[in-house]
C-alpha cells in the first residue's frame, strides 16, 4: 500500500475510513470508541523523523508499510521520490 496523505483533525488523531483500519491496526495506531466517529488514526507522537507535532489542518503522510507518520517535509525521504516542480 502506498503512502497516504491526510489532513489532521487534531494534534492527536484523524478520523479515517474502513479502508485504512487494517493498516492503522498493523501500525498500532488505531483508536476507536469516540463520540466523534468510529475509526481514528493516532499521530500524537508526531513526525517519525523529527518528532514535529501535527497541528489541526496540517497535511501529513501515513506510510502504510512502515506504520510511520511523517510531516510532508520528510515524506520524500521515505519514498525516495523527488518532489515534482511546484510541490
VEXNUDO-497044 format. One record per atom (N, C-alpha, C, O): residue number from 0; chain; atom name; x, y, z. Coordinates in Angstrom, 2 decimals, padded with zeros to 5 digits. Layout:
// VEXNUDO-497044
+-----+-------+------+---------+---------+---------+
|  nr | kette | atom |       x |       y |       z |
+-----+-------+------+---------+---------+---------+
| NUM |     A |   CA |       X |       Y |       Z |
...
+-----+-------+------+---------+---------+---------+
//
This chain:
// VEXNUDO-497044
+-----+-------+------+---------+---------+---------+
|  nr | kette | atom |       x |       y |       z |
+-----+-------+------+---------+---------+---------+
|   0 |     A |    N |  000.85 | -001.18 |  000.00 |
|   0 |     A |   CA |  000.00 |  000.00 |  000.00 |
|   0 |     A |    C |  000.90 |  001.24 |  000.00 |
|   0 |     A |    O |  001.99 |  001.21 |  000.56 |
|   1 |     A |    N |  000.45 |  002.28 | -000.60 |
|   1 |     A |   CA |  001.27 |  003.49 | -000.72 |
|   1 |     A |    C |  001.28 |  004.34 |  000.54 |
|   1 |     A |    O |  000.66 |  004.03 |  001.55 |
|   2 |     A |    N |  002.01 |  005.42 |  000.43 |
|   2 |     A |   CA |  001.99 |  006.46 |  001.45 |
|   2 |     A |    C |  000.71 |  007.26 |  001.21 |
|   2 |     A |    O |  000.46 |  007.72 |  000.10 |
|   3 |     A |    N | -000.10 |  007.43 |  002.26 |
|   3 |     A |   CA | -001.39 |  008.10 |  002.16 |
|   3 |     A |    C | -001.26 |  009.50 |  002.75 |
|   3 |     A |    O | -000.75 |  009.68 |  003.85 |
|   4 |     A |    N | -001.72 |  010.48 |  002.02 |
|   4 |     A |   CA | -001.70 |  011.86 |  002.50 |
|   4 |     A |    C | -003.06 |  012.17 |  003.13 |
|   4 |     A |    O | -004.11 |  011.92 |  002.54 |
|   5 |     A |    N | -003.02 |  012.73 |  004.34 |
|   5 |     A |   CA | -004.22 |  013.07 |  005.10 |
|   5 |     A |    C | -004.09 |  014.49 |  005.64 |
|   5 |     A |    O | -003.02 |  015.09 |  005.58 |
|   6 |     A |    N | -005.19 |  015.02 |  006.15 |
|   6 |     A |   CA | -005.18 |  016.32 |  006.82 |
|   6 |     A |    C | -005.62 |  016.09 |  008.26 |
|   6 |     A |    O | -006.65 |  015.47 |  008.51 |
|   7 |     A |    N | -004.84 |  016.59 |  009.21 |
|   7 |     A |   CA | -005.08 |  016.33 |  010.63 |
|   7 |     A |    C | -006.37 |  016.98 |  011.12 |
|   7 |     A |    O | -006.66 |  018.14 |  010.82 |
|   8 |     A |    N | -007.13 |  016.21 |  011.90 |
|   8 |     A |   CA | -008.32 |  016.74 |  012.57 |
|   8 |     A |    C | -007.95 |  017.41 |  013.88 |
|   8 |     A |    O | -008.55 |  018.41 |  014.27 |
|   9 |     A |    N | -006.96 |  016.86 |  014.57 |
|   9 |     A |   CA | -006.50 |  017.38 |  015.86 |
|   9 |     A |    C | -005.01 |  017.03 |  015.99 |
|   9 |     A |    O | -004.47 |  016.32 |  015.14 |
|  10 |     A |    N | -004.35 |  017.50 |  017.05 |
|  10 |     A |   CA | -002.94 |  017.14 |  017.23 |
|  10 |     A |    C | -002.72 |  015.66 |  017.56 |
|  10 |     A |    O | -001.62 |  015.14 |  017.40 |
|  11 |     A |    N | -003.77 |  014.99 |  018.03 |
|  11 |     A |   CA | -003.63 |  013.60 |  018.47 |
|  11 |     A |    C | -004.12 |  012.56 |  017.48 |
|  11 |     A |    O | -003.55 |  011.47 |  017.40 |
|  12 |     A |    N | -005.18 |  012.88 |  016.71 |
|  12 |     A |   CA | -005.82 |  011.85 |  015.88 |
|  12 |     A |    C | -006.54 |  012.46 |  014.69 |
|  12 |     A |    O | -006.86 |  013.65 |  014.68 |
|  13 |     A |    N | -006.79 |  011.61 |  013.69 |
|  13 |     A |   CA | -007.54 |  012.00 |  012.50 |
|  13 |     A |    C | -008.50 |  010.87 |  012.15 |
|  13 |     A |    O | -008.12 |  009.70 |  012.15 |
|  14 |     A |    N | -009.73 |  011.23 |  011.87 |
|  14 |     A |   CA | -010.73 |  010.23 |  011.52 |
|  14 |     A |    C | -010.39 |  009.60 |  010.17 |
|  14 |     A |    O | -010.02 |  010.29 |  009.22 |
|  15 |     A |    N | -010.52 |  008.27 |  010.10 |
|  15 |     A |   CA | -010.23 |  007.53 |  008.87 |
|  15 |     A |    C | -011.40 |  006.62 |  008.52 |
|  15 |     A |    O | -012.26 |  006.34 |  009.35 |
|  16 |     A |    N | -011.42 |  006.18 |  007.28 |
|  16 |     A |   CA | -012.44 |  005.25 |  006.82 |
|  16 |     A |    C | -012.00 |  003.81 |  006.99 |
|  16 |     A |    O | -010.86 |  003.53 |  007.36 |
|  17 |     A |    N | -012.93 |  002.91 |  006.72 |
|  17 |     A |   CA | -012.68 |  001.48 |  006.92 |
|  17 |     A |    C | -011.52 |  000.95 |  006.09 |
|  17 |     A |    O | -010.87 | -000.02 |  006.49 |
|  18 |     A |    N | -011.24 |  001.56 |  004.95 |
|  18 |     A |   CA | -010.15 |  001.10 |  004.09 |
|  18 |     A |    C | -008.77 |  001.21 |  004.71 |
|  18 |     A |    O | -007.85 |  000.50 |  004.31 |
|  19 |     A |    N | -008.61 |  002.10 |  005.68 |
|  19 |     A |   CA | -007.30 |  002.29 |  006.33 |
|  19 |     A |    C | -007.20 |  001.61 |  007.69 |
|  19 |     A |    O | -006.13 |  001.60 |  008.29 |
|  20 |     A |    N | -008.30 |  001.04 |  008.17 |
|  20 |     A |   CA | -008.31 |  000.44 |  009.51 |
|  20 |     A |    C | -007.26 | -000.66 |  009.64 |
|  20 |     A |    O | -006.54 | -000.71 |  010.63 |
|  21 |     A |    N | -007.18 | -001.55 |  008.66 |
|  21 |     A |   CA | -006.22 | -002.66 |  008.69 |
|  21 |     A |    C | -004.79 | -002.14 |  008.90 |
|  21 |     A |    O | -004.03 | -002.69 |  009.69 |
|  22 |     A |    N | -004.44 | -001.09 |  008.18 |
|  22 |     A |   CA | -003.09 | -000.54 |  008.26 |
|  22 |     A |    C | -002.86 |  000.18 |  009.59 |
|  22 |     A |    O | -001.76 |  000.12 |  010.15 |
|  23 |     A |    N | -003.88 |  000.85 |  010.09 |
|  23 |     A |   CA | -003.77 |  001.51 |  011.40 |
|  23 |     A |    C | -003.59 |  000.47 |  012.51 |
|  23 |     A |    O | -002.82 |  000.70 |  013.44 |
|  24 |     A |    N | -004.30 | -000.65 |  012.42 |
|  24 |     A |   CA | -004.15 | -001.73 |  013.40 |
|  24 |     A |    C | -002.73 | -002.29 |  013.33 |
|  24 |     A |    O | -002.09 | -002.46 |  014.37 |
|  25 |     A |    N | -002.24 | -002.59 |  012.14 |
|  25 |     A |   CA | -000.89 | -003.15 |  011.97 |
|  25 |     A |    C |  000.17 | -002.21 |  012.54 |
|  25 |     A |    O |  001.19 | -002.66 |  013.06 |
|  26 |     A |    N | -000.07 | -000.91 |  012.44 |
|  26 |     A |   CA |  000.88 |  000.08 |  012.92 |
|  26 |     A |    C |  000.70 |  000.39 |  014.40 |
|  26 |     A |    O |  001.50 |  001.12 |  014.99 |
|  27 |     A |    N | -000.35 | -000.15 |  015.02 |
|  27 |     A |   CA | -000.63 |  000.15 |  016.42 |
|  27 |     A |    C | -001.14 |  001.56 |  016.60 |
|  27 |     A |    O | -000.94 |  002.17 |  017.66 |
|  28 |     A |    N | -001.81 |  002.10 |  015.57 |
|  28 |     A |   CA | -002.26 |  003.49 |  015.59 |
|  28 |     A |    C | -003.78 |  003.65 |  015.53 |
|  28 |     A |    O | -004.26 |  004.77 |  015.39 |
|  29 |     A |    N | -004.53 |  002.57 |  015.64 |
|  29 |     A |   CA | -005.98 |  002.67 |  015.56 |
|  29 |     A |    C | -006.56 |  003.05 |  016.92 |
|  29 |     A |    O | -006.18 |  002.51 |  017.95 |
|  30 |     A |    N | -007.49 |  004.00 |  016.89 |
|  30 |     A |   CA | -008.24 |  004.41 |  018.07 |
|  30 |     A |    C | -009.72 |  004.33 |  017.72 |
|  30 |     A |    O | -010.13 |  004.78 |  016.65 |
|  31 |     A |    N | -010.51 |  003.75 |  018.60 |
|  31 |     A |   CA | -011.95 |  003.61 |  018.37 |
|  31 |     A |    C | -012.70 |  004.03 |  019.63 |
|  31 |     A |    O | -012.11 |  004.37 |  020.65 |
|  32 |     A |    N | -014.05 |  004.00 |  019.52 |
|  32 |     A |   CA | -014.88 |  004.25 |  020.69 |
|  32 |     A |    C | -015.03 |  005.70 |  021.07 |
|  32 |     A |    O | -015.23 |  006.02 |  022.25 |
|  33 |     A |    N | -014.94 |  006.59 |  020.11 |
|  33 |     A |   CA | -015.11 |  008.02 |  020.38 |
|  33 |     A |    C | -016.46 |  008.47 |  019.83 |
|  33 |     A |    O | -016.94 |  007.94 |  018.83 |
|  34 |     A |    N | -017.05 |  009.46 |  020.48 |
|  34 |     A |   CA | -018.33 |  010.01 |  020.03 |
|  34 |     A |    C | -018.25 |  010.62 |  018.64 |
|  34 |     A |    O | -019.20 |  010.54 |  017.87 |
|  35 |     A |    N | -017.12 |  011.22 |  018.32 |
|  35 |     A |   CA | -016.97 |  011.96 |  017.06 |
|  35 |     A |    C | -016.91 |  011.07 |  015.83 |
|  35 |     A |    O | -017.10 |  011.55 |  014.71 |
|  36 |     A |    N | -016.65 |  009.79 |  016.02 |
|  36 |     A |   CA | -016.54 |  008.90 |  014.87 |
|  36 |     A |    C | -016.16 |  007.50 |  015.27 |
|  36 |     A |    O | -015.97 |  007.20 |  016.45 |
|  37 |     A |    N | -016.05 |  006.65 |  014.29 |
|  37 |     A |   CA | -015.81 |  005.23 |  014.55 |
|  37 |     A |    C | -014.32 |  004.87 |  014.58 |
|  37 |     A |    O | -013.87 |  004.18 |  015.49 |
|  38 |     A |    N | -013.55 |  005.32 |  013.57 |
|  38 |     A |   CA | -012.14 |  004.94 |  013.46 |
|  38 |     A |    C | -011.26 |  006.18 |  013.37 |
|  38 |     A |    O | -011.57 |  007.14 |  012.66 |
|  39 |     A |    N | -010.16 |  006.14 |  014.11 |
|  39 |     A |   CA | -009.21 |  007.25 |  014.11 |
|  39 |     A |    C | -007.79 |  006.72 |  014.00 |
|  39 |     A |    O | -007.46 |  005.67 |  014.54 |
|  40 |     A |    N | -006.95 |  007.47 |  013.29 |
|  40 |     A |   CA | -005.53 |  007.19 |  013.19 |
|  40 |     A |    C | -004.82 |  008.08 |  014.20 |
|  40 |     A |    O | -004.91 |  009.31 |  014.13 |
|  41 |     A |    N | -004.11 |  007.47 |  015.16 |
|  41 |     A |   CA | -003.35 |  008.25 |  016.14 |
|  41 |     A |    C | -002.04 |  008.75 |  015.52 |
|  41 |     A |    O | -001.33 |  008.00 |  014.84 |
|  42 |     A |    N | -001.74 |  010.02 |  015.77 |
|  42 |     A |   CA | -000.46 |  010.59 |  015.32 |
|  42 |     A |    C |  000.09 |  011.53 |  016.38 |
|  42 |     A |    O |  000.77 |  012.50 |  016.06 |
|  43 |     A |    N | -000.21 |  011.23 |  017.65 |
|  43 |     A |   CA |  000.20 |  012.09 |  018.76 |
|  43 |     A |    C |  001.71 |  012.09 |  019.00 |
|  43 |     A |    O |  002.21 |  012.95 |  019.72 |
|  44 |     A |    N |  002.43 |  011.15 |  018.40 |
|  44 |     A |   CA |  003.88 |  011.12 |  018.53 |
|  44 |     A |    C |  004.58 |  012.00 |  017.50 |
|  44 |     A |    O |  005.80 |  012.15 |  017.54 |
|  45 |     A |    N |  003.82 |  012.57 |  016.58 |
|  45 |     A |   CA |  004.38 |  013.49 |  015.59 |
|  45 |     A |    C |  005.14 |  012.78 |  014.47 |
|  45 |     A |    O |  005.00 |  011.57 |  014.27 |
|  46 |     A |    N |  005.92 |  013.55 |  013.76 |
|  46 |     A |   CA |  006.69 |  013.06 |  012.61 |
|  46 |     A |    C |  007.75 |  012.05 |  013.07 |
|  46 |     A |    O |  008.44 |  012.27 |  014.06 |
|  47 |     A |    N |  007.86 |  010.94 |  012.35 |
|  47 |     A |   CA |  008.82 |  009.89 |  012.70 |
|  47 |     A |    C |  010.27 |  010.34 |  012.57 |
|  47 |     A |    O |  011.15 |  009.75 |  013.19 |
|  48 |     A |    N |  010.52 |  011.39 |  011.80 |
|  48 |     A |   CA |  011.89 |  011.85 |  011.58 |
|  48 |     A |    C |  012.34 |  012.82 |  012.67 |
|  48 |     A |    O |  013.40 |  012.64 |  013.27 |
|  49 |     A |    N |  011.54 |  013.85 |  012.91 |
|  49 |     A |   CA |  011.98 |  014.88 |  013.86 |
|  49 |     A |    C |  011.02 |  015.12 |  015.03 |
|  49 |     A |    O |  011.27 |  016.00 |  015.85 |
|  50 |     A |    N |  009.94 |  014.36 |  015.11 |
|  50 |     A |   CA |  009.01 |  014.49 |  016.23 |
|  50 |     A |    C |  008.09 |  015.69 |  016.16 |
|  50 |     A |    O |  007.31 |  015.94 |  017.09 |
|  51 |     A |    N |  008.16 |  016.45 |  015.07 |
|  51 |     A |   CA |  007.31 |  017.64 |  014.94 |
|  51 |     A |    C |  005.84 |  017.25 |  015.07 |
|  51 |     A |    O |  005.37 |  016.32 |  014.41 |
|  52 |     A |    N |  005.13 |  017.97 |  015.93 |
|  52 |     A |   CA |  003.70 |  017.71 |  016.14 |
|  52 |     A |    C |  002.92 |  018.08 |  014.89 |
|  52 |     A |    O |  003.26 |  019.02 |  014.18 |
|  53 |     A |    N |  001.87 |  017.32 |  014.64 |
|  53 |     A |   CA |  000.97 |  017.57 |  013.52 |
|  53 |     A |    C | -000.18 |  018.41 |  014.06 |
|  53 |     A |    O | -000.92 |  017.95 |  014.94 |
|  54 |     A |    N | -000.35 |  019.61 |  013.56 |
|  54 |     A |   CA | -001.39 |  020.53 |  014.04 |
|  54 |     A |    C | -002.69 |  020.32 |  013.26 |
|  54 |     A |    O | -002.66 |  019.84 |  012.13 |
|  55 |     A |    N | -003.82 |  020.68 |  013.86 |
|  55 |     A |   CA | -005.09 |  020.56 |  013.14 |
|  55 |     A |    C | -005.03 |  021.31 |  011.81 |
|  55 |     A |    O | -004.59 |  022.46 |  011.74 |
|  56 |     A |    N | -005.47 |  020.64 |  010.75 |
|  56 |     A |   CA | -005.45 |  021.23 |  009.42 |
|  56 |     A |    C | -004.17 |  020.99 |  008.65 |
|  56 |     A |    O | -004.13 |  021.21 |  007.44 |
|  57 |     A |    N | -003.11 |  020.54 |  009.33 |
|  57 |     A |   CA | -001.84 |  020.26 |  008.66 |
|  57 |     A |    C | -001.94 |  018.99 |  007.81 |
|  57 |     A |    O | -002.51 |  018.00 |  008.26 |
|  58 |     A |    N | -001.42 |  019.02 |  006.61 |
|  58 |     A |   CA | -001.31 |  017.77 |  005.85 |
|  58 |     A |    C | -000.17 |  016.94 |  006.42 |
|  58 |     A |    O |  000.84 |  017.49 |  006.88 |
|  59 |     A |    N | -000.32 |  015.63 |  006.38 |
|  59 |     A |   CA |  000.74 |  014.73 |  006.82 |
|  59 |     A |    C |  000.61 |  013.44 |  006.03 |
|  59 |     A |    O | -000.37 |  013.23 |  005.31 |
|  60 |     A |    N |  001.59 |  012.57 |  006.17 |
|  60 |     A |   CA |  001.59 |  011.31 |  005.43 |
|  60 |     A |    C |  001.61 |  010.13 |  006.40 |
|  60 |     A |    O |  002.29 |  010.16 |  007.42 |
|  61 |     A |    N |  000.85 |  009.10 |  006.05 |
|  61 |     A |   CA |  000.84 |  007.83 |  006.78 |
|  61 |     A |    C |  001.44 |  006.79 |  005.85 |
|  61 |     A |    O |  000.85 |  006.42 |  004.84 |
|  62 |     A |    N |  002.63 |  006.31 |  006.22 |
|  62 |     A |   CA |  003.29 |  005.26 |  005.44 |
|  62 |     A |    C |  002.71 |  003.93 |  005.90 |
|  62 |     A |    O |  003.03 |  003.45 |  006.99 |
|  63 |     A |    N |  001.87 |  003.34 |  005.09 |
|  63 |     A |   CA |  001.16 |  002.13 |  005.48 |
|  63 |     A |    C |  002.08 |  000.91 |  005.59 |
|  63 |     A |    O |  001.75 | -000.04 |  006.30 |
|  64 |     A |    N |  003.21 |  000.92 |  004.92 |
|  64 |     A |   CA |  004.16 | -000.20 |  005.03 |
|  64 |     A |    C |  004.96 | -000.12 |  006.32 |
|  64 |     A |    O |  005.10 | -001.12 |  007.03 |
|  65 |     A |    N |  005.49 |  001.05 |  006.63 |
|  65 |     A |   CA |  006.32 |  001.22 |  007.82 |
|  65 |     A |    C |  005.49 |  001.55 |  009.06 |
|  65 |     A |    O |  005.98 |  001.41 |  010.18 |
|  66 |     A |    N |  004.25 |  001.99 |  008.88 |
|  66 |     A |   CA |  003.41 |  002.38 |  010.01 |
|  66 |     A |    C |  003.79 |  003.73 |  010.59 |
|  66 |     A |    O |  003.42 |  004.06 |  011.71 |
|  67 |     A |    N |  004.54 |  004.51 |  009.83 |
|  67 |     A |   CA |  005.05 |  005.80 |  010.31 |
|  67 |     A |    C |  004.17 |  006.96 |  009.87 |
|  67 |     A |    O |  003.53 |  006.94 |  008.82 |
|  68 |     A |    N |  004.18 |  007.98 |  010.72 |
|  68 |     A |   CA |  003.58 |  009.27 |  010.40 |
|  68 |     A |    C |  004.74 |  010.20 |  010.07 |
|  68 |     A |    O |  005.74 |  010.23 |  010.77 |
|  69 |     A |    N |  004.60 |  010.95 |  009.00 |
|  69 |     A |   CA |  005.64 |  011.92 |  008.62 |
|  69 |     A |    C |  005.00 |  013.22 |  008.19 |
|  69 |     A |    O |  003.95 |  013.24 |  007.56 |
|  70 |     A |    N |  005.66 |  014.32 |  008.55 |
|  70 |     A |   CA |  005.24 |  015.61 |  008.01 |
|  70 |     A |    C |  005.62 |  015.60 |  006.53 |
|  70 |     A |    O |  006.45 |  014.80 |  006.10 |
|  71 |     A |    N |  005.02 |  016.48 |  005.77 |
|  71 |     A |   CA |  005.29 |  016.47 |  004.33 |
|  71 |     A |    C |  006.73 |  016.83 |  004.00 |
|  71 |     A |    O |  007.22 |  016.49 |  002.92 |
|  72 |     A |    N |  007.42 |  017.52 |  004.91 |
|  72 |     A |   CA |  008.84 |  017.84 |  004.69 |
|  72 |     A |    C |  009.69 |  016.57 |  004.62 |
|  72 |     A |    O |  010.74 |  016.56 |  003.98 |
|  73 |     A |    N |  009.26 |  015.50 |  005.28 |
|  73 |     A |   CA |  010.06 |  014.28 |  005.37 |
|  73 |     A |    C |  009.49 |  013.08 |  004.63 |
|  73 |     A |    O |  010.10 |  012.02 |  004.63 |
|  74 |     A |    N |  008.35 |  013.23 |  004.01 |
|  74 |     A |   CA |  007.76 |  012.08 |  003.32 |
|  74 |     A |    C |  008.59 |  011.67 |  002.11 |
|  74 |     A |    O |  008.64 |  010.48 |  001.79 |
|  75 |     A |    N |  009.23 |  012.58 |  001.45 |
|  75 |     A |   CA |  010.04 |  012.26 |  000.27 |
|  75 |     A |    C |  011.24 |  011.39 |  000.64 |
|  75 |     A |    O |  011.68 |  010.58 | -000.17 |
|  76 |     A |    N |  011.77 |  011.56 |  001.87 |
|  76 |     A |   CA |  012.92 |  010.76 |  002.31 |
|  76 |     A |    C |  012.57 |  009.28 |  002.37 |
|  76 |     A |    O |  013.40 |  008.43 |  002.06 |
|  77 |     A |    N |  011.36 |  008.97 |  002.78 |
|  77 |     A |   CA |  010.93 |  007.57 |  002.91 |
|  77 |     A |    C |  010.65 |  006.94 |  001.55 |
|  77 |     A |    O |  011.01 |  005.79 |  001.30 |
|  78 |     A |    N |  010.01 |  007.70 |  000.68 |
|  78 |     A |   CA |  009.61 |  007.15 | -000.61 |
|  78 |     A |    C |  010.75 |  007.15 | -001.61 |
|  78 |     A |    O |  010.72 |  006.41 | -002.59 |
|  79 |     A |    N |  011.77 |  008.00 | -001.37 |
|  79 |     A |   CA |  012.85 |  008.11 | -002.32 |
|  79 |     A |    C |  012.47 |  008.88 | -003.56 |
|  79 |     A |    O |  013.21 |  008.92 | -004.54 |
|  80 |     A |    N |  011.31 |  009.48 | -003.51 |
|  80 |     A |   CA |  010.77 |  010.22 | -004.66 |
|  80 |     A |    C |  011.22 |  011.67 | -004.57 |
|  80 |     A |    O |  011.18 |  012.27 | -003.50 |
|  81 |     A |    N |  011.63 |  012.20 | -005.67 |
|  81 |     A |   CA |  011.98 |  013.61 | -005.74 |
|  81 |     A |    C |  010.71 |  014.42 | -005.93 |
|  81 |     A |    O |  009.85 |  014.03 | -006.72 |
|  82 |     A |    N |  010.56 |  015.55 | -005.21 |
|  82 |     A |   CA |  009.37 |  016.37 | -005.41 |
|  82 |     A |    C |  009.30 |  016.89 | -006.84 |
|  82 |     A |    O |  010.31 |  017.27 | -007.43 |
|  83 |     A |    N |  008.12 |  016.89 | -007.39 |
|  83 |     A |   CA |  007.91 |  017.44 | -008.73 |
|  83 |     A |    C |  007.90 |  018.96 | -008.65 |
|  83 |     A |    O |  007.70 |  019.52 | -007.57 |
|  84 |     A |    N |  008.10 |  019.62 | -009.78 |
|  84 |     A |   CA |  008.04 |  021.08 | -009.80 |
|  84 |     A |    C |  006.71 |  021.52 | -009.23 |
|  84 |     A |    O |  005.66 |  020.97 | -009.58 |
|  85 |     A |    N |  006.76 |  022.52 | -008.35 |
|  85 |     A |   CA |  005.53 |  023.05 | -007.77 |
|  85 |     A |    C |  005.13 |  022.37 | -006.48 |
|  85 |     A |    O |  004.16 |  022.79 | -005.85 |
|  86 |     A |    N |  005.84 |  021.33 | -006.07 |
|  86 |     A |   CA |  005.50 |  020.67 | -004.80 |
|  86 |     A |    C |  006.25 |  021.33 | -003.68 |
|  86 |     A |    O |  006.10 |  020.93 | -002.52 |
+-----+-------+------+---------+---------+---------+
//
